[in-house]
Amino acid sequence: MIYLSKGIVKENSTEHLLQVARCGQEYSLSGEQAVLWLNGRFGFSEVKTESEKRTLKHLARMGLAETEQKILMWQDTESSHSVFAARQSMQNQRFF
């Protein structure tokens, strides 16, 4: 399962306790949560074990990650909007 992390690291974070802010909320992450969040911070990352999948689902419920399913749904929605916009644009043009 691939994912992206959401939020920003706060200044008071340490190597043992990661402080993350998102939408006015602050979260403290440690252990596997912190490792997974950092791995998805700058690009797509992938979980491999069942334990990582459970942890990722928890991060997603907290609003700190977007999972593969939501990312693909967003891409499909964006593609649909692009096709619709192109069709609308073509309908308004006159060809000689």
SULVENRA-V812047 format. One record per residue. N is the residue number from 1. RES is the residue in three letters. PHI is phi in radians with two decimals (none if undefined). BURIAL is 1 if it has 24 or more other C-alpha atoms within 12 Angstrom, else 0. Layout:
BEGIN
n	res	phi	burial
N	RES	PHI	BURIAL
N	RES	PHI	BURIAL
END
This chain:
BEGIN
n	res	phi	burial
1	MET	none	1
2	ILE	-1.66	1
3	TYR	-2.78	1
4	LEU	-2.23	1
5	SER	-1.53	1
6	LYS	-2.22	1
7	GLY	2.03	1
8	ILE	-2.26	1
9	VAL	-1.38	1
10	LYS	-1.46	0
11	GLU	-1.09	0
12	ASN	-1.44	0
13	SER	-1.26	0
14	THR	-2.17	0
15	GLU	-1.23	0
16	HIS	-1.80	0
17	LEU	-2.40	0
18	LEU	-1.64	1
19	GLN	-1.73	1
20	VAL	-2.14	1
21	ALA	-2.00	0
22	ARG	-2.74	0
23	CYS	0.94	0
24	GLY	1.40	0
25	GLN	-1.82	0
26	GLU	-2.05	0
27	TYR	-2.22	1
28	SER	-1.89	1
29	LEU	-2.05	1
30	SER	-2.51	0
31	GLY	1.03	0
32	GLU	-1.10	0
33	GLN	-1.04	1
34	ALA	-1.13	1
35	VAL	-1.09	1
36	LEU	-1.10	1
37	TRP	-1.09	1
38	LEU	-1.13	1
39	ASN	-1.12	0
40	GLY	-1.71	1
41	ARG	-1.19	0
42	PHE	-1.91	0
43	GLY	3.07	0
44	PHE	-1.09	0
45	SER	-2.35	1
46	GLU	-2.36	1
47	VAL	-1.59	1
48	LYS	-2.08	0
49	THR	-1.83	0
50	GLU	-1.12	0
51	SER	-1.08	0
52	GLU	-1.13	1
53	LYS	-1.10	1
54	ARG	-1.10	0
55	THR	-1.12	1
56	LEU	-1.10	1
57	LYS	-1.07	1
58	HIS	-1.14	0
59	LEU	-1.06	1
60	ALA	-1.14	1
61	ARG	-1.11	0
62	MET	-1.33	1
63	GLY	1.53	1
64	LEU	-1.79	1
65	ALA	-2.70	1
66	GLU	-2.01	1
67	THR	-1.58	1
68	GLU	-0.89	1
69	GLN	-1.06	0
70	LYS	-1.21	0
71	ILE	-1.11	0
72	LEU	-1.13	0
73	MET	-1.08	0
74	TRP	-1.12	0
75	GLN	-1.09	0
76	ASP	-1.08	0
77	THR	-1.11	0
78	GLU	-1.10	0
79	SER	-1.09	0
80	SER	-1.06	0
81	HIS	-1.12	0
82	SER	-1.13	0
83	VAL	-1.12	0
84	PHE	-1.07	0
85	ALA	-1.10	0
86	ALA	-1.13	0
87	ARG	-1.10	0
88	GLN	-1.08	0
89	SER	-1.12	0
90	MET	-1.17	0
91	GLN	-1.19	0
92	ASN	-1.50	0
93	GLN	-1.68	0
94	ARG	-1.91	0
95	PHE	-1.92	0
96	PHE	-1.80	0
END
